């Protein structure tokens, strides 16, 4: 004999089906707990439990003072991969908008990382999009000798692919640091998010197979749409 299914699980399953059928789309706001309770003849406690489990599962997210929203399908980057490749693997269409491009003398800390003290380099500020939704704000510093003539290339394409295929530098490794933050005003504007939307700040220094420093990237990703997965091993060489 089949056991009784708790009411909150029935509501949870109903919302999940609506998300799967695209009846509820990413970014859409759900009715309030009170409205859902009245509509389905449930207690607010039952509704709250169903929504809380969906938030924990990542299907929904809450913004204080605004309500509960449908989460986007998250893109997951594992190890070293281009943004475009990561986005396509999740069924999104990648695109890039270049905000700024210039030749500069970089800040000393970045010049030191790239072992290019007193040298000019390229700086590009780009927005990375998935299905025309802004996902990341990316600032890149590339020494002239790594990509000579970069100003003549199409920077709306994959920089990862451009550096490898056009300039012949195979990216073999990266040193990255990841920090969770609240976005500042500039990041909110470019990513079309609010102060309450968490972001991941990922600072990465990329190397070729022989240890040559290639470029430095400072990127801010929407944490509701992007995950950065890292494998850590105690086995040497892995």
PELINMO-V430636 format. One record per residue. N is the residue number from 1. RES is the residue in three letters. OMEGA is omega in whole degrees, -180 to 180 (NA if undefined). Layout:
# PELINMO-V430636
n=N res=RES omega=OMEGA
n=N res=RES omega=OMEGA
This chain:
# PELINMO-V430636
n=1 res=UNK omega=-177
n=2 res=UNK omega=-178
n=3 res=UNK omega=179
n=4 res=UNK omega=179
n=5 res=UNK omega=-180
n=6 res=UNK omega=-176
n=7 res=UNK omega=-178
n=8 res=UNK omega=178
n=9 res=UNK omega=177
n=10 res=UNK omega=179
n=11 res=UNK omega=179
n=12 res=UNK omega=-180
n=13 res=UNK omega=-180
n=14 res=UNK omega=179
n=15 res=UNK omega=178
n=16 res=UNK omega=179
n=17 res=UNK omega=179
n=18 res=UNK omega=177
n=19 res=UNK omega=-179
n=20 res=UNK omega=-179
n=21 res=UNK omega=-179
n=22 res=UNK omega=172
n=23 res=UNK omega=170
n=24 res=UNK omega=-174
n=25 res=UNK omega=179
n=26 res=UNK omega=180
n=27 res=UNK omega=-179
n=28 res=UNK omega=-180
n=29 res=UNK omega=177
n=30 res=UNK omega=173
n=31 res=UNK omega=-180
n=32 res=UNK omega=177
n=33 res=UNK omega=-180
n=34 res=UNK omega=-179
n=35 res=UNK omega=179
n=36 res=UNK omega=180
n=37 res=UNK omega=-180
n=38 res=UNK omega=-178
n=39 res=UNK omega=-175
n=40 res=UNK omega=178
n=41 res=UNK omega=-178
n=42 res=UNK omega=174
n=43 res=UNK omega=179
n=44 res=UNK omega=179
n=45 res=UNK omega=179
n=46 res=UNK omega=179
n=47 res=UNK omega=-178
n=48 res=UNK omega=180
n=49 res=UNK omega=179
n=50 res=UNK omega=-179
n=51 res=UNK omega=-179
n=52 res=UNK omega=180
n=53 res=UNK omega=178
n=54 res=UNK omega=175
n=55 res=UNK omega=178
n=56 res=UNK omega=-180
n=57 res=UNK omega=179
n=58 res=UNK omega=180
n=59 res=UNK omega=178
n=60 res=UNK omega=172
n=61 res=UNK omega=-179
n=62 res=UNK omega=171
n=63 res=UNK omega=-175
n=64 res=UNK omega=178
n=65 res=UNK omega=-177
n=66 res=UNK omega=179
n=67 res=UNK omega=-177
n=68 res=UNK omega=-174
n=69 res=UNK omega=177
n=70 res=UNK omega=179
n=71 res=UNK omega=173
n=72 res=UNK omega=172
n=73 res=UNK omega=-176
n=74 res=UNK omega=172
n=75 res=UNK omega=-176
n=76 res=UNK omega=176
n=77 res=UNK omega=178
n=78 res=UNK omega=-179
n=79 res=UNK omega=-177
n=80 res=UNK omega=178
n=81 res=UNK omega=179
n=82 res=UNK omega=177
n=83 res=UNK omega=-178
n=84 res=UNK omega=180
n=85 res=UNK omega=-180
n=86 res=UNK omega=-179
n=87 res=UNK omega=-179
n=88 res=UNK omega=-179
n=89 res=UNK omega=179
n=90 res=UNK omega=176
n=91 res=UNK omega=177
n=92 res=UNK omega=174
n=93 res=UNK omega=-179
n=94 res=UNK omega=173
n=95 res=UNK omega=-176
n=96 res=UNK omega=175
n=97 res=UNK omega=180
n=98 res=UNK omega=180
n=99 res=UNK omega=-178
n=100 res=UNK omega=173
n=101 res=UNK omega=-177
n=102 res=UNK omega=172
n=103 res=UNK omega=-174
n=104 res=UNK omega=164
n=105 res=UNK omega=-171
n=106 res=UNK omega=173
n=107 res=UNK omega=-174
n=108 res=UNK omega=-177
n=109 res=UNK omega=179
n=110 res=UNK omega=177
n=111 res=UNK omega=179
n=112 res=UNK omega=180
n=113 res=UNK omega=-177
n=114 res=UNK omega=-180
n=115 res=UNK omega=-178
n=116 res=UNK omega=-179
n=117 res=UNK omega=180
n=118 res=UNK omega=179
n=119 res=UNK omega=174
n=120 res=UNK omega=177
n=121 res=UNK omega=178
n=122 res=UNK omega=173
n=123 res=UNK omega=178
n=124 res=UNK omega=175
n=125 res=UNK omega=-174
n=126 res=UNK omega=171
n=127 res=UNK omega=178
n=128 res=UNK omega=-174
n=129 res=UNK omega=174
n=130 res=UNK omega=-174
n=131 res=UNK omega=179
n=132 res=UNK omega=176
n=133 res=UNK omega=179
n=134 res=UNK omega=-179
n=135 res=UNK omega=-175
n=136 res=UNK omega=171
n=137 res=UNK omega=-167
n=138 res=UNK omega=176
n=139 res=UNK omega=-174
n=140 res=UNK omega=176
n=141 res=UNK omega=-176
n=142 res=UNK omega=178
n=143 res=UNK omega=-179
n=144 res=UNK omega=-174
n=145 res=UNK omega=178
n=146 res=UNK omega=-178
n=147 res=UNK omega=-180
n=148 res=UNK omega=-179
n=149 res=UNK omega=-178
n=150 res=UNK omega=-178
n=151 res=UNK omega=-180
n=152 res=UNK omega=-176
n=153 res=UNK omega=-179
n=154 res=UNK omega=-178
n=155 res=UNK omega=171
n=156 res=UNK omega=176
n=157 res=UNK omega=-180
n=158 res=UNK omega=178
n=159 res=UNK omega=178
n=160 res=UNK omega=-179
n=161 res=UNK omega=-180
n=162 res=UNK omega=-180
n=163 res=UNK omega=-179
n=164 res=UNK omega=-173
n=165 res=UNK omega=-176
n=166 res=UNK omega=-176
n=167 res=UNK omega=171
n=168 res=UNK omega=178
n=169 res=UNK omega=178
n=170 res=UNK omega=180
n=171 res=UNK omega=-174
n=172 res=UNK omega=-177
n=173 res=UNK omega=179
n=174 res=UNK omega=170
n=175 res=UNK omega=-176
n=176 res=UNK omega=172
n=177 res=UNK omega=-176
n=178 res=UNK omega=-179
n=179 res=UNK omega=176
n=180 res=UNK omega=-176
n=181 res=UNK omega=164
n=182 res=UNK omega=-177
n=183 res=UNK omega=174
n=184 res=UNK omega=-174
n=185 res=UNK omega=-180
n=186 res=UNK omega=180
n=187 res=UNK omega=177
n=188 res=UNK omega=-178
n=189 res=UNK omega=-175
n=190 res=UNK omega=-179
n=191 res=UNK omega=179
n=192 res=UNK omega=-180
n=193 res=UNK omega=178
n=194 res=UNK omega=179
n=195 res=UNK omega=-176
n=196 res=UNK omega=178
n=197 res=UNK omega=-178
n=198 res=UNK omega=176
n=199 res=UNK omega=174
n=200 res=UNK omega=174
n=201 res=UNK omega=-178
n=202 res=UNK omega=178
n=203 res=UNK omega=-174
n=204 res=UNK omega=173
n=205 res=UNK omega=-173
n=206 res=UNK omega=-177
n=207 res=UNK omega=172
n=208 res=UNK omega=-179
n=209 res=UNK omega=180
n=210 res=UNK omega=176
n=211 res=UNK omega=178
n=212 res=UNK omega=176
n=213 res=UNK omega=-175
n=214 res=UNK omega=179
n=215 res=UNK omega=179
n=216 res=UNK omega=-178
n=217 res=UNK omega=172
n=218 res=UNK omega=-175
n=219 res=UNK omega=176
n=220 res=UNK omega=-177
n=221 res=UNK omega=171
n=222 res=UNK omega=-177
n=223 res=UNK omega=177
n=224 res=UNK omega=-178
n=225 res=UNK omega=-171
n=226 res=UNK omega=175
n=227 res=UNK omega=179
n=228 res=UNK omega=-175
n=229 res=UNK omega=-177
n=230 res=UNK omega=175
n=231 res=UNK omega=178
n=232 res=UNK omega=-177
n=233 res=UNK omega=176
n=234 res=UNK omega=-178
n=235 res=UNK omega=-179
n=236 res=UNK omega=176
n=237 res=UNK omega=-179
n=238 res=UNK omega=NA
